[in-house]
Amino acid sequence: MKYNKCWLNFNPINNYGDKEFLTEIIVCTGNKENNSLIIDNAIKELTEALNKMLNIKVDQRILASEDEAATVKSGIILKLTDDSTLKEEGFSIKQIGEAVYIEAKTDKGLLYGSFDLIRRIAQGQSIRGLNITENPKNNFRMLNHWDNMDGSIERGYSGNSFFFENDEIILDERIVDYARLIASVGINATVINNVNVHEAATELITDRYLGKLRTMADIFAGYGIKLYLSANFAAPIELGGLPVSDPLDKDVEEWWKNCIKKVYEYIPHFGGFLIKADSEGRPGPFTYGRTHAEGANLLARILKPYGGILIWRCFVYNCQQDWRDYKTDRARAAYDNFIGLDGEFDDNVILQIKNGPMDFQVREPVSPLFGGLKNTNMILEVQAAQEYTGHQKDVCYLIPMWKEVLDFETYAKKDGSTVADIVSGRAYNQVNCGMAAVSNTGNDYNWTGNDLAASNLYGFGRLAWNTELSSEQIAMEWIKQTFPHEDKVINTVHEILMKSWPVYEKYTSPLGIGWMVNPNNHYGPNVDGYEYDRWGTYHRADRDGMGVDRTVKNGTGYAGQYNEPLASMYENIETCPEELLLFFHYVRYDYKLKTGKTLIQHIYDTHFEGVEEVEKMIEGWKELKGLIPDDVHDRVSARFNMQLENAIEWRDRVNTYFYRKSGVKDEKGRKIF
């Protein structure tokens, strides 16, 4: 099947001024006879990019010694170095005389440096005088795919899986291009199967699939990417025929030892496992009265001799609890489950923590676990797949949301305790930390359903590499590598992306309340419709007001899970950030916000404004007709039509619901059904 290659399409650039530096690639790695596959791929990427973007035919040369390298005066020089300022995956690029030097300690660093040079040229930037050094901020930069073995994707909005079909593994050219795409933005690990491991997926760790997985893992390794698998905690029962999967049972331990030994015999560079346990019906250690630490450490101890990592998700809550009890609060669950285990996990265990305490809502507070855990490795989990942010029908550029999370000060220590400090390992001198994103890809022609949604895949990789990049810069990078270099195109698409998240928030969920979606598929409004919300326990609206009291004094106590001064800030309705007001407080409809508007008027106004702003985005996009490829314009236009329909439905249903609840008319006299 034909498909595009997103930001690696390498669109032609007219009138680029620095071609004379770029006509030859010289490799100096000290090994003339046997360069690694990673370096071979770096050479291929540079060669293809320069040919397509600048119409340059590039020659290649391999040098065996430093003496030979010293004679080189021009070209792109890939060189291994012992520069102490560089980390394992870091690189430097220097333009000196008629040469461009890409230097790194490792082959992976040379690959990332090559992609960095390509990225700069693709944006039309001059490389004259370039002198940069880059090291990744996070050691783990990972994608989580929720792909199922039958080819479906849980929360997939871009077609079917390109990894699996009919319980078989797919190995084709698209797997290579997938590796190229994610490596180009610095992603170095991927989990290819759903965290909800069922049926055939449980068998991925058996002879039936390990041969093909080895081939896939080798392709990934050529781009510096490690393969991980989601594993079923109950595999000793389902595959091994044991009566239990108790992590303290000797037979269970022996079964896992044999299983993991076989995995590494097939795939010596296998990364490890991702586990979802004791949540939403998945098996786990609770069945046997064991803790999460006991469950995770069993696998971690067996993986450790092979260099393997065990990633344990903190998305743990009891979906069968009695939601009629207003003290029951799902937001508390992750903290309550894990805070008492701080320091009990082995050093090759990483806890994977969602950005918020609930489930990837359009607006949530940052999970208090990031400020609570101090002796445990952590990965920040975000969702590029737009489960609650528009299904990749509605445009919603998520990098600004993730930037807010990363910049959030947790007050876990006197200095250096933002979420970015913690997940990079800087805060507590940890190594096994980083970021993971639930992937938004599928086998659609454009990989992400909506062409504009590719900005989230690109942006995640760039942000995981360098958490200090701005949302604006990342958007501009992606646009210039994806669209023609026309000012009108660049400015219009940039404006659409940068306002898309707040616009989506306006016409969906006000002030942090979240959830008001159709059950199961999570698209479109259904104010009382969430799966576990049969008694209105998420928004808790009545005739007087709405919102969830999460204070310590009168509510669920969730606000008390934060460090000071955050706990007091959230506790007090007057100091609570208004964008989270309804997450932390029950608020009367006549409560005056800082704008002077009442709560109910704010709800009415934002939902009308959201629709109006979608209409403006559509008008801006229409004006790009003829300036960008017709197929791209038509696909995005079709998505915008769906988004407008969705926004109107949200506006009308939410406003009508709260008008009928409150009995308060719109001050502006607009029609509310």
C-alpha positions in Angstrom: 0.0 0.0 0.0 1.3 3.4 -0.9 1.7 5.9 1.9 3.4 9.2 2.6 6.3 9.7 4.9 5.2 12.6 6.9 8.1 14.9 7.8 10.5 12.6 6.0 9.0 13.3 2.6 12.0 15.5 2.0 10.2 18.2 0.0 12.4 20.1 -2.6 13.9 23.4 -1.3 14.6 26.1 -3.9 17.5 28.4 -3.7 19.2 26.8 -0.7 22.6 28.5 -0.3 24.9 26.0 1.3 25.0 23.1 -1.2 28.8 23.3 -1.6 29.4 21.7 1.8 27.2 18.8 1.2 28.3 16.8 -1.8 30.2 14.1 0.0 29.8 12.0 3.1 33.0 10.9 4.8 32.8 8.3 7.6 35.6 8.1 10.1 34.8 5.5 12.8 38.1 3.6 13.0 36.6 0.6 11.3 36.8 0.7 7.5 35.7 -2.9 6.9 32.6 -3.1 9.1 30.5 0.0 9.9 27.4 -0.7 12.0 23.9 -0.8 10.5 23.2 2.3 12.4 25.9 4.2 10.6 24.8 2.7 7.3 21.3 4.0 8.0 22.7 7.5 8.9 24.5 7.6 5.5 21.3 6.5 3.7 19.2 9.1 5.4 21.6 11.9 4.6 22.0 10.7 1.0 18.3 10.5 0.3 17.5 13.7 2.0 20.1 15.8 0.2 19.1 14.2 -3.1 15.4 14.9 -2.7 15.6 18.3 -1.0 18.6 19.9 -2.8 18.9 17.7 -5.9 22.5 16.8 -4.9 24.2 13.5 -5.9 26.2 12.6 -2.8 29.4 10.6 -2.9 30.5 8.4 0.0 33.9 7.6 1.5 35.0 5.6 4.5 38.3 6.4 6.3 40.1 4.0 8.5 42.3 6.3 10.6 42.6 9.7 12.3 45.4 10.5 10.0 43.2 10.1 6.9 40.5 12.1 8.6 42.9 15.0 9.2 43.3 15.4 5.4 39.6 15.9 4.8 38.8 19.5 4.0 35.2 19.4 2.7 32.0 17.3 3.0 29.9 15.9 5.8 32.2 14.1 8.1 30.7 11.5 10.5 33.2 10.9 13.2 33.3 9.0 16.5 34.9 10.9 19.4 35.7 10.6 23.1 34.4 14.1 23.8 33.5 14.1 27.5 30.7 16.6 27.1 28.7 14.1 25.0 26.5 11.4 26.5 25.9 8.1 24.8 23.2 9.4 22.4 24.5 13.0 22.2 26.1 14.6 19.2 27.8 17.8 18.1 27.6 19.5 14.7 30.2 22.1 13.6 30.6 23.8 10.2 34.3 24.6 9.7 35.7 25.8 6.4 34.2 23.7 3.7 33.2 20.8 6.0 30.4 19.9 8.4 31.5 17.7 11.2 28.9 15.4 13.0 30.7 13.9 16.0 29.4 11.5 18.7 30.6 8.9 21.1 28.4 6.2 19.6 26.8 5.2 16.4 23.4 6.2 17.8 24.7 9.7 18.4 25.9 9.9 14.8 22.4 8.9 13.6 20.7 11.5 15.7 23.2 14.1 14.6 22.5 13.2 10.9 18.8 13.6 11.5 19.4 16.9 13.2 21.3 18.2 10.2 18.5 17.0 7.9 15.9 18.7 10.0 17.8 22.0 9.8 18.2 21.9 6.1 14.5 20.8 5.6 13.5 24.0 7.4 15.6 26.1 5.1 18.1 27.0 7.8 21.7 27.9 6.8 24.3 25.6 8.3 27.1 28.1 7.8 28.8 28.7 11.1 26.7 26.0 12.8 28.2 25.0 16.2 25.9 23.0 18.5 26.1 20.2 21.1 23.0 18.3 22.0 22.4 15.6 24.6 18.9 14.1 25.2 17.2 15.3 28.4 15.6 11.9 28.9 17.2 8.5 28.6 13.9 6.7 27.9 11.9 8.1 25.0 9.2 5.5 24.2 6.1 4.9 22.3 3.3 2.6 23.6 1.2 1.1 20.8 -2.2 -0.3 21.8 -2.2 -2.6 18.7 -4.0 -6.0 18.9 -3.0 -9.2 17.2 -6.1 -9.2 15.0 -5.0 -5.9 13.5 -7.3 -3.6 15.4 -6.0 -0.8 17.6 -7.6 0.1 20.9 -8.2 3.8 20.7 -6.9 3.8 17.2 -8.0 6.6 14.9 -5.7 6.0 11.9 -6.7 2.7 10.4 -5.4 -0.7 11.5 -2.1 -1.9 12.9 0.9 -2.1 10.7 2.5 -4.6 13.1 -0.2 -7.2 13.2 -2.9 -8.8 11.1 -5.0 -11.9 11.7 -2.8 -12.9 14.6 0.4 -12.7 12.5 3.3 -10.3 12.6 3.7 -8.0 9.5 7.3 -7.5 8.3 7.4 -5.1 5.3 8.8 -1.8 4.2 6.4 0.2 6.4 8.1 -1.2 9.5 11.4 0.3 8.2 9.8 3.6 7.5 8.2 3.5 11.0 11.6 3.1 12.5 13.0 5.9 10.4 10.1 8.3 11.4 10.4 7.8 15.1 14.2 7.6 15.2 14.3 11.0 13.3 12.8 12.7 16.4 14.9 10.8 18.9 12.5 8.0 20.1 14.6 5.1 21.2 12.1 2.5 22.5 8.7 1.1 21.4 6.1 -1.3 22.8 4.3 -2.7 19.8 1.3 -4.5 21.5 -1.6 -3.4 23.6 -1.2 -3.1 27.4 -4.4 -5.1 27.7 -2.8 -8.4 26.7 -5.3 -10.9 25.5 -5.3 -14.3 23.8 -2.8 -14.4 20.9 -0.8 -11.5 22.3 0.0 -13.5 25.4 1.9 -15.9 23.0 4.2 -13.2 21.7 6.9 -14.4 24.1 6.8 -18.0 22.6 8.5 -19.7 19.7 5.4 -19.0 17.6 6.4 -15.3 17.2 9.9 -14.8 18.5 11.6 -15.5 15.2 9.7 -12.7 13.4 10.1 -10.5 16.4 13.8 -10.9 16.1 13.7 -9.6 12.5 11.6 -6.7 13.6 13.9 -6.0 16.6 16.9 -6.0 14.2 15.3 -3.4 12.0 14.6 -1.2 15.0 18.1 -1.7 16.3 19.5 -0.3 13.1 17.8 2.9 14.0 18.8 2.9 17.7 15.4 1.6 18.9 14.8 -1.1 21.4 11.8 -3.4 21.1 9.6 -3.9 24.2 6.5 -6.1 24.7 3.4 -5.7 26.9 3.2 -9.0 28.8 0.3 -10.7 30.6 0.9 -11.1 34.3 -1.1 -14.3 34.2 1.1 -15.9 31.4 2.3 -18.7 33.8 -1.3 -19.8 34.0 -2.3 -19.2 30.4 0.9 -20.4 28.7 2.5 -22.5 31.4 -0.5 -24.4 32.8 0.4 -23.4 36.3 -2.5 -23.0 38.8 -1.3 -19.5 39.9 0.8 -16.5 38.8 1.7 -15.6 42.4 5.0 -13.6 42.2 6.3 -15.3 45.3 5.6 -18.8 44.1 8.8 -20.7 43.2 7.2 -22.5 40.2 6.0 -19.1 38.8 9.5 -17.7 39.2 11.1 -20.7 37.4 8.6 -20.4 34.6 9.4 -16.7 34.0 13.2 -17.5 34.2 12.8 -20.0 31.4 10.5 -17.8 29.4 12.8 -14.7 29.6 15.9 -16.8 28.8 14.2 -17.9 25.6 13.2 -14.4 24.7 16.8 -13.2 25.0 18.1 -16.2 23.1 16.0 -15.0 20.1 16.5 -11.3 20.7 19.7 -10.4 22.6 18.9 -6.7 22.5 15.3 -7.0 23.7 14.4 -4.1 25.9 12.0 -5.6 28.4 8.3 -5.7 29.4 5.5 -3.3 30.0 2.9 -4.5 32.5 -0.6 -3.4 33.3 -1.8 -5.2 36.4 -4.7 -5.1 38.8 -6.7 -2.5 36.8 -9.7 -2.7 34.6 -9.9 -6.5 34.9 -6.2 -7.2 34.1 -4.6 -9.9 36.4 -2.0 -8.9 38.9 -0.4 -9.5 42.3 -3.5 -8.4 44.3 -5.1 -11.8 43.6 -2.5 -13.4 45.9 -2.3 -10.7 48.5 1.0 -9.3 47.1 2.0 -5.7 46.4 2.8 -4.0 43.1 6.5 -4.0 44.2 6.5 -7.8 44.7 4.9 -8.3 41.4 7.2 -6.0 39.5 10.4 -7.1 41.3 9.9 -10.7 40.4 10.2 -9.9 36.7 12.8 -7.2 37.2 15.2 -9.6 38.9 15.0 -12.1 36.1 15.4 -9.4 33.4 18.4 -7.7 35.1 21.2 -10.1 34.0 20.2 -9.4 30.4 20.1 -5.7 30.9 16.2 -5.7 30.7 13.8 -3.2 32.1 10.4 -3.8 33.7 7.9 -0.9 33.2 4.9 -1.1 35.6 1.9 1.1 34.8 0.4 3.1 37.7 -3.0 3.3 36.0 -4.6 1.2 38.8 -8.1 1.7 40.1 -11.2 -0.4 40.9 -13.7 0.2 38.2 -16.3 -1.8 40.1 -16.3 0.3 43.2 -19.5 2.0 44.4 -19.5 5.4 42.7 -22.6 6.5 44.6 -20.4 7.1 47.6 -19.3 10.7 47.1 -16.1 10.0 49.0 -15.0 7.5 46.4 -12.6 9.2 44.1 -10.8 7.6 41.2 -8.4 10.6 41.2 -6.9 9.3 44.4 -6.2 5.8 43.2 -2.7 5.9 41.7 -1.3 7.8 44.6 -3.0 5.6 47.2 -1.8 2.5 45.5 1.9 3.5 45.0 3.0 6.1 47.5 3.5 3.6 50.3 5.8 1.5 48.1 8.3 4.3 47.4 11.8 2.8 47.6 10.6 -0.8 47.4 11.0 -1.3 43.6 14.2 -2.7 42.1 16.5 -0.3 40.2 15.5 -1.7 36.8 11.8 -1.1 37.5 10.2 2.1 36.2 6.8 3.2 37.2 4.9 4.7 34.3 2.6 7.4 35.5 -0.1 9.2 33.5 0.2 13.0 33.3 -3.0 13.4 35.3 -4.7 11.4 38.0 -7.7 10.4 35.8 -7.4 9.4 32.2 -6.0 11.8 29.6 -8.7 14.4 29.9 -8.4 17.7 28.0 -7.6 19.3 31.3 -6.4 17.6 34.5 -4.0 18.6 37.3 -0.6 16.9 37.3 -0.5 13.6 39.0 0.7 14.0 42.6 2.8 10.9 42.3 5.5 13.0 40.6 5.9 15.1 43.7 5.4 12.2 46.1 7.8 9.4 45.0 11.4 10.2 45.7 13.1 6.8 45.6 11.5 5.3 42.5 12.2 5.5 38.8 9.4 7.2 36.9 8.3 7.6 33.3 5.7 10.3 32.4 2.9 8.8 30.2 1.0 11.0 27.8 -1.5 10.2 25.1 -0.8 11.2 21.5 -3.8 9.1 20.4 -6.7 11.6 20.8 -9.0 9.4 22.9 -10.6 12.3 24.8 -9.3 15.1 22.6 -11.1 14.5 19.3 -10.2 11.1 17.8 -7.9 12.8 15.3 -11.0 14.1 13.6 -10.8 17.3 15.6 -7.4 19.0 15.4 -5.8 19.3 18.9 -2.1 20.0 19.1 -1.1 18.5 22.4 2.4 19.8 22.9 1.3 22.8 24.9 -0.5 20.5 27.3 2.5 18.3 27.8 4.7 21.4 28.2 2.5 22.6 31.1 2.9 19.2 32.7 6.7 19.1 32.3 7.1 22.7 33.6 4.9 22.0 36.7 6.7 22.6 40.0 6.0 19.8 42.4 7.8 21.3 45.4 9.2 17.8 46.1 12.5 19.4 47.1 13.9 22.9 47.5 15.2 23.1 44.0 15.0 21.2 40.7 11.7 19.5 41.2 9.6 20.2 38.1 8.1 17.1 36.4 10.8 17.5 33.8 13.5 17.4 36.4 12.0 14.3 37.9 11.4 12.2 34.8 14.8 13.2 33.4 16.4 11.7 36.5 18.0 15.0 37.4 16.0 15.5 40.6 17.2 12.3 42.3 20.2 11.3 40.2 18.4 8.4 38.5 19.1 6.8 35.1 16.0 4.8 34.3 13.5 7.6 33.7 11.9 9.4 30.8 8.7 9.8 28.8 6.3 7.6 27.0 3.4 8.4 24.6 0.4 6.2 23.6 1.0 6.3 19.9 -1.5 7.8 17.4 -0.4 5.8 14.3 -2.0 3.3 12.1 -1.9 2.0 8.5 -3.7 5.0 7.0 -2.0 6.7 4.1 -0.9 9.6 6.2 -0.1 7.4 9.4 -2.2 9.6 11.8 -5.7 9.9 10.2 -5.7 13.6 10.3 -2.6 15.0 8.6 -2.3 17.7 11.3 -2.2 15.0 14.0 1.2 14.0 12.8 2.4 17.1 14.7 1.7 15.3 18.0 3.8 12.3 17.0 6.6 14.5 15.8 6.2 16.8 18.8 6.3 14.0 21.4 9.7 12.8 20.1 11.2 16.3 20.0 9.9 17.2 23.5 11.1 13.9 25.0 14.5 14.6 23.5 14.6 18.2 24.7 12.0 19.2 27.3 13.1 22.8 27.0 11.9 23.3 23.4 8.8 25.5 23.2 5.5 24.4 21.7 5.8 27.1 19.1 9.2 26.0 18.0 8.2 22.4 17.7 5.1 23.3 15.7 7.2 25.5 13.3 9.8 22.7 12.8 7.1 20.2 11.9 5.3 22.6 9.6 8.4 23.6 7.6 9.3 19.9 7.1 5.8 19.0 6.1 4.4 21.8 4.0 5.6 24.1 1.2 7.8 27.0 2.4 5.1 29.7 1.8 4.6 32.3 4.5 0.8 32.1 4.3 0.9 28.3 4.7 3.4 28.4 7.6 1.6 31.2 9.5 -1.9 29.8 9.0 -1.0 26.2 10.0 1.0 27.5 13.0 -2.0 29.6 14.2 -4.4 26.6 13.8 -2.1 24.3 15.8 -1.4 26.8 18.6 -5.0 27.6 19.3 -6.4 24.1 18.8 -6.1 22.8 22.3 -7.8 25.7 24.1 -10.5 25.7 21.4 -11.2 22.0 21.9 -11.4 22.7 25.7 -13.8 25.5 25.2 -16.5 23.5 23.3 -16.1 20.3 25.4 -15.3 20.3 29.1 -15.3 23.5 31.2 -12.8 24.3 34.0 -11.4 20.8 34.5 -14.6 18.9 34.8 -13.8 16.4 32.1 -15.5 13.1 31.0 -18.8 14.3 29.5 -18.4 11.9 26.5 -20.3 9.1 25.0 -19.5 5.8 26.8 -17.1 3.3 25.3 -15.9 5.2 22.3 -15.3 8.6 24.1 -16.2 10.9 21.1 -19.1 13.4 21.2 -21.0 14.7 24.2 -23.0 12.7 26.6 -23.1 14.7 29.8 -24.2 11.9 32.1 -22.8 9.1 29.9 -19.4 8.0 31.1 -19.1 4.2 31.7 -18.9 4.4 35.5 -20.9 7.6 35.9 -24.4 6.2 36.3 -25.1 8.6 39.3 -23.4 11.7 37.9 -20.3 11.2 40.1 -17.9 12.9 37.6 -19.5 16.3 37.3 -22.0 16.0 40.2 -24.2 18.7 38.8 -27.5 19.6 40.5 -29.9 22.6 40.3 -27.5 24.8 42.3 -24.0 24.0 40.9 -21.5 21.5 39.7 -18.0 20.1 40.3 -16.3 17.6 42.6 -15.3 18.6 46.1 -11.8 17.2 46.4 -10.8 19.2 49.4 -9.5 17.7 52.6 -11.9 19.6 54.7 -15.2 18.6 53.1 -14.5 16.4 50.1 -12.6 13.3 49.0 -9.2 14.6 50.3 -7.5 14.4 47.0 -6.1 17.9 47.3 -4.1 16.7 50.3 -2.0 14.4 48.1 0.1 17.4 46.9 3.1 19.0 48.6 2.7 22.5 50.0 2.0 25.1 48.9 0.0 23.2 46.2 -2.2 21.4 48.7 -3.4 24.7 50.2 -3.7 26.4 46.8 -6.0 23.6 45.5 -7.9 23.4 48.8 -9.0 27.1 48.7 -11.6 27.9 46.0 -10.2 31.5 45.8 -6.7 30.4 45.1 -7.4 27.3 43.0 -6.4 27.9 39.3 -9.7 28.5 37.5 -8.9 26.1 34.7 -9.1 23.4 37.3 -11.9 24.9 39.5 -14.5 22.2 38.9 -11.9 19.4 39.3 -11.3 20.5 42.9 -14.5 22.2 44.0 -18.3 22.1 43.9 -19.2 25.5 42.6 -22.5 27.3 42.5 -23.7 28.5 39.2 -23.8 32.1 40.4 -20.2 32.0 41.6 -18.2 34.9 40.1 -15.1 34.0 38.2 -12.1 36.4 37.9 -13.6 37.7 34.6 -16.7 38.8 36.5 -18.8 36.2 34.7 -20.8 33.7 36.7 -19.9 30.1 36.3 -23.0 29.3 34.3 -22.4 32.2 31.9 -18.8 31.1 31.4 -20.1 27.6 30.4 -22.5 29.2 27.9 -19.9 31.6 26.5 -17.0 29.2 26.1 -19.2 26.7 24.2 -20.4 29.4 21.8 -16.9 30.7 21.4 -15.5 27.3 20.7 -17.8 26.8 17.7 -16.9 30.3 16.4 -13.2 29.6 16.6 -13.5 26.3 14.8 -15.3 28.2 12.0 -12.4 30.6 11.9 -9.9 27.8 11.6 -11.9 26.3 8.7 -11.8 29.7 6.9 -8.1 29.9 7.4 -7.6 26.4 6.0 -9.8 27.1 3.0 -7.4 29.9 2.0 -4.6 27.5 1.6 -6.3 25.7 -1.3 -3.7 25.6 -4.2 -0.8 26.4 -1.9 -0.5 22.9 -0.5 -1.1 19.5 -2.2 -4.7 19.0 -3.0 -5.0 15.6 -1.3 -3.7 17.0 2.0 -6.1 20.0 1.7 -9.1 17.7 1.0 -8.3 15.3 3.8 -8.0 18.0 6.4 -11.0 19.8 5.1 -13.1 16.7 5.6 -11.8 16.4 9.2 -12.6 20.0 9.8 -16.2 19.4 8.7 -16.5 16.6 11.2 -15.0 18.8 13.9 -17.5 21.6 13.3 -20.4 19.2 13.5 -18.9 17.8 16.7 -18.3 21.3 18.2 -21.9 22.3 17.5 -23.3 19.2 19.1 -21.1 19.8 22.2 -22.3 23.4 22.4 -25.9 22.6 22.1 -26.1 19.6 24.3 -23.9 20.9 27.1 -25.5 24.3 27.2 -29.0 22.8 27.1 -28.1 20.4 29.9 -26.9 23.1 32.3 -29.7 25.5 31.3 -32.2 22.9 32.3 -30.3 22.1 35.5 -29.8 25.6 36.6 -32.8 27.4 35.1 -30.5 30.4 34.4 -30.9 32.1 31.0 -28.0 33.1 28.8 -27.4 36.8 29.5 -26.7 37.4 25.8 -30.0 35.9 24.7 -28.7 33.3 22.4 -30.7 30.3 21.5 -30.3 27.4 24.0 -32.6 24.5 23.2 
